[in-house]
């Protein structure tokens, strides 16, 4: 009897594996192809602006154009990644097909005119939009549609960064803080791998990063242990800073958006103001290093993500300037993503901290690269695997320490307001809901405390 049950169970597993493989492969190929097109156009746009620097002065006009594109045809697409997360948690109107082409176009416009943004948001939205379309064509039920949308996130993320394992884990981890959605395990992995391979087949390649080899143990400890506890202590201190940088980024991107909406009556004026701020900052600083993606160098000696892995490859406050540039860009309606700027912020902050702490520059740049991202997206496991995929497994323990520490010190904040809190970082049972809901609850509580204090004072 047990043998029959085992055989029946094994058959159902094989049937499920085959079914999901057949469903996911065409979706992943479509997403990978669209992401490849996006990356090619993005590279073209960035390098075209390098040759025509005057395009920056048209950034306010580009912002107005993006505003009206979403107002006329975008509709619910403007919610971006949060719409996809909402649809997975509580299916509603679905992810519109128009989201993919609209976000691709508007992201290219943002970068063509110098807006400081990323690419992950675009890739994830492309993945979610295409996955939703295929789900309707395949006539999938609600539960299967949720899995397909999660796989779409995995495909988009894995393809845009060339990190399929990270993409799969990120998609399952980003939905709910403290929990991983294992029901989408296989579809996410298949989708991320196929999408990444598809991008490679189209001839699109990703930037390579390297950690320079360094002595693991200082001389005075080498006779006692093979592990460098002094370096570990420095990493923990730096990772606290990475977590606080994550919190600052999330706080600014949400806070600035709220401030602009409340204080500027005409919505189309918001991107105009954002564009003017970016132009003004660039004029004051005197260099364009904090515009656009921050991967390719516009001029010799520019501060970029790759340069941050070298001694002297970043200025002391590069991480703060990039934080300001990107939060202003995204909070005023320009499109793209937050992750690549977070890589930039983390790598340059790691570079600065390595000098202050007399630590290995390339290692701290790599730790900042993944840890600031981990804190801002609340995905420490995915970011640990990103470190392994990008930089190698020999520093996996350091990656985990950095990502987990930054995750806790970023608090209950994040760039995705629709993230649901499954397990609170403080262990409190009362902290429930989405990040946006929790933020509103805490703001209301703070106002009540302030009013009580004023009443007592009067």
Helices and strands as residue ranges (DSSP letters): H 2-51, G 53-58, H 59-69, I 70-74, G 75-79, H 81-89, H 98-112, H 120-137, H 142-161, H 164-173, E 176-177, G 182-184, H 185-201, G 219-221, H 229-263, H 268-285, G 306-309, H 318-331, H 339-357, H 361-377, H 380-391, G 393-395, H 396-409, E 420-421, E 433-434, H 435-457
